[in-house]
Every structure is written in C-alpha cells, then in structure tokens.
Amino acid sequence: MPLVSMNEFLPKAKAGKFAVGQFNMNNLEFAQAITDAAIAEKSPFIFGVSEGALKYMGIEYTVAIAEAAAKKSGLPIALHLDHGSSFEVAMKCIRAGFSSVMFDGSHYSLEENIAITKEVVKAAHAMGVSVEGELGTIGGVEDDLSVDEEHASLANPEEAIRFFEETGVDCLAIAVGTAHGMYKGEPKIHYDIIQKVTDAIPVPVVLHGGSGVPDEAIRLSVAAGVGKINVNTENQVACTNAIREVLAANDSVYDPRKYLVPARAAMQAVVQEKIRLFGSSNQA
C-alpha cells in the first residue's frame, strides 16, 4: 500500500471519537518498532519526521524507509513533516514523497501565520498532500525547538476557528497546556479550549507533547475532540533505557544488533500501549 495523506483516516477518527498516533521516526529501528506495533494492533498511524531527523537520516532514506513500511504492513500510513519551519521546507518534503506536512507558524503573528499556512495548503492540496497548522505556543524542547514555560501560550479558541476558516488545514494543533519532552509535573490540559474549537470546525484537533501525559488526560482529550496525538520522547526514553540495560549487564557487547533488538522491542511495547489508549486499534 502506498503512503497516504492523513485525510485517509483523520475524518474517521473525529467521527469515531478516537485518535491516530503520530510516532516520530528517528532511525530504522524506530520505524520498525512503530510499524510492527501498528500491524499487531491493526491501526493506521503517522510517521512524524522533524527537520532535525531529516538532517540525521537524509530525506531519501526517510522516504524509502516509510514506503517500505507501508508496503510491508498494508496499513494506511502517512509520512508527515513535523514542525516544518517554512514553505520551502514543506515543498521540499512534498517533492521527495511525503504525504503530509506541517507548517508551524505559531511564532508569527496570527495574520502572517494564516498567510503562509494558506500558501502551504494551496500547494499541498494540489498534490493530494494533507496539511497540519499550529496556533499558540507549545512549551518544552524538541530538536532545535525550545520554548520555556514563561513563553508558552494557550491558543485562543476564536483565533483557532478563524485560522481554520481562512487556511483550510486538515488538522489543527493548538496549545492547550501540554509540552514537548517529558514533564516535571502533571500537565494541566484545557479541555474547554479543545471542546470549543472541535465543536466549531470539521477537522480534528492535534495534541502535541503526548509523551508522559496521564492516561485519563489522554482519554478526556480524545473525548473532547483530539483526533491526532504526537509521541516521540517516550520512545526515545524506552530505546535509550533498553540500550543502557544491555551495556550495563555486559560491557563486552560491541555488536549494535545486540542492543538495538531489545531497544526496538521496548519501543514497540510503548507504541502498542499508546495505540490502545488512543482507541485506534482495529481501525485500519
């Protein structure tokens, strides 16, 4: 099965009150773990790829790995640019074979964010590619993105509705109290903002910073209208912890496969647990 746009499953997610997971691909083992988890759960999913990951893996390898996963699994899989910084980066990914892109203009004024996002949507939709936009400022650290708590800001529901109406994005990430990375305390999610926005627009709301969010908070977010949830840090932690355990137990290990196999298994377990929590099992 070829890679598909998020429109192959996000409308169904919104109608069915479940969420599809975006799991970031950072290397081959991440891709294998995510794909095998989705196969086991019969779930659609999204490979998220940040600009940092693109620099690390190379865009050609990234697309080839995602296409191989889609062919092997037979599942609806979207290859999605995560936090694209410009129109040019989004177009580069589309030309390379990405089936979905995000333009993150949250650091611009509302007017400029709308204007650039609208251009991305126009070009992407002409190619059958889905687009995610973002409003509000999500705190935390992800690759080169770093926003401290002081400068994180919640999305304004009225502005979010206007943003959708003027851009026509296929899903909308709004800042509702989550953050990238792992939490020091429990996040305070503003379900009222999610509900106001999702009641007013026909596309799903996206929850960034899904790693470490309590299960009940995830369930409440999905019930309020979240249809896409991003997870990266939990997989990174699971991968690294598994590698550390192997090397700590036997310092003579030098074959990467000896520690990457358990790392891959650890990530698969995380992804399967998330898929079940999001409610997307058996939705492929």
Secondary structure as the mmCIF struct_conf table of DSSP 4:
data_model
#
loop_
_struct_conf.conf_type_id
_struct_conf.id
_struct_conf.beg_label_comp_id
_struct_conf.beg_label_asym_id
_struct_conf.beg_label_seq_id
_struct_conf.end_label_comp_id
_struct_conf.end_label_asym_id
_struct_conf.end_label_seq_id
HELX_RH_3T_P HELX_RH_3T_P1 MET A 6 GLU A 8
TURN_TY1_P TURN_TY1_P1 PHE A 9 PHE A 9
HELX_RH_AL_P HELX_RH_AL_P1 LEU A 10 GLY A 16
TURN_TY1_P TURN_TY1_P2 LYS A 17 LYS A 17
STRN STRN1 VAL A 20 ASN A 24
BEND BEND1 ASN A 27 ASN A 27
HELX_RH_AL_P HELX_RH_AL_P2 LEU A 28 GLU A 41
TURN_TY1_P TURN_TY1_P3 LYS A 42 LYS A 42
STRN STRN2 PHE A 45 SER A 50
HELX_RH_AL_P HELX_RH_AL_P3 GLU A 51 MET A 57
HELX_RH_AL_P HELX_RH_AL_P4 ILE A 59 SER A 73
BEND BEND2 LEU A 75 LEU A 75
STRN STRN3 ILE A 77 GLY A 84
BEND BEND3 SER A 86 SER A 86
HELX_RH_AL_P HELX_RH_AL_P5 PHE A 87 ALA A 96
TURN_TY1_P TURN_TY1_P4 GLY A 97 GLY A 97
BEND BEND4 SER A 99 SER A 99
STRN STRN4 SER A 100 PHE A 103
TURN_TY1_P TURN_TY1_P5 SER A 106 HIS A 107
BEND BEND5 TYR A 108 TYR A 108
HELX_RH_AL_P HELX_RH_AL_P6 LEU A 110 ALA A 126
TURN_TY1_P TURN_TY1_P6 MET A 127 GLY A 128
STRN STRN5 SER A 130 LEU A 135
BEND BEND6 GLY A 136 GLY A 136
STRN STRN6 THR A 137 THR A 137
STRN STRN7 GLY A 139 GLU A 142
TURN_TY1_P TURN_TY1_P7 ASP A 143 ASP A 144
STRN STRN8 LEU A 145 VAL A 147
HELX_RH_3T_P HELX_RH_3T_P2 GLU A 149 HIS A 151
STRN STRN9 SER A 153 SER A 153
HELX_LH_PP_P HELX_LH_PP_P1 LEU A 154 ASN A 156
HELX_RH_AL_P HELX_RH_AL_P7 PRO A 157 THR A 167
BEND BEND7 ASP A 170 ASP A 170
STRN STRN10 CYS A 171 ILE A 174
BEND BEND8 VAL A 176 GLY A 177
STRN STRN11 ALA A 179 HIS A 180
BEND BEND9 GLY A 181 GLY A 181
BEND BEND10 LYS A 184 GLY A 185
HELX_RH_AL_P HELX_RH_AL_P8 TYR A 191 ALA A 200
BEND BEND11 ILE A 201 VAL A 203
STRN STRN12 VAL A 205 LEU A 207
TURN_TY1_P TURN_TY1_P8 SER A 211 GLY A 212
HELX_RH_AL_P HELX_RH_AL_P9 ASP A 215 ALA A 224
TURN_TY1_P TURN_TY1_P9 GLY A 225 GLY A 225
STRN STRN13 VAL A 226 VAL A 231
HELX_RH_AL_P HELX_RH_AL_P10 THR A 233 ALA A 249
TURN_TY1_P TURN_TY1_P10 ASP A 251 SER A 252
HELX_RH_AL_P HELX_RH_AL_P11 PRO A 256 PHE A 278
TURN_TY1_P TURN_TY1_P11 GLY A 279 GLY A 279
TURN_TY1_P TURN_TY1_P12 SER A 281 ASN A 282
#
